Amino acid sequence: MDDLAHLLSDQARRLNLGGLSPADAPPEALAELARVTLRELIARGLLPDPDPAVGCWSAPRSGLH
């Protein structure tokens, strides 16, 4: 299992989502899992950062240098 899948499955277990269908899961827990998923995808450069910090790896490189 890759590290992203491992991290997300650990988070789902911490949120007590194991064994639940999405329809039966608490909305707050699903929202938290979605936040963690998006944060990880952005951190890994798989999604663009909506608010990149100067020097952040997920920000596009400047064409000035």
Number of C-alpha atoms within 10 A of each C-alpha: 6 6 8 13 11 11 14 16 15 13 18 17 11 12 16 13 18 13 9 10 8 10 7 9 15 13 11 10 16 15 11 14 19 13 12 16 17 15 13 16 15 18 15 13 12 11 13 14 18 9 9 13 10 8 9 12 14 19 16 11 10 6 5 4 4
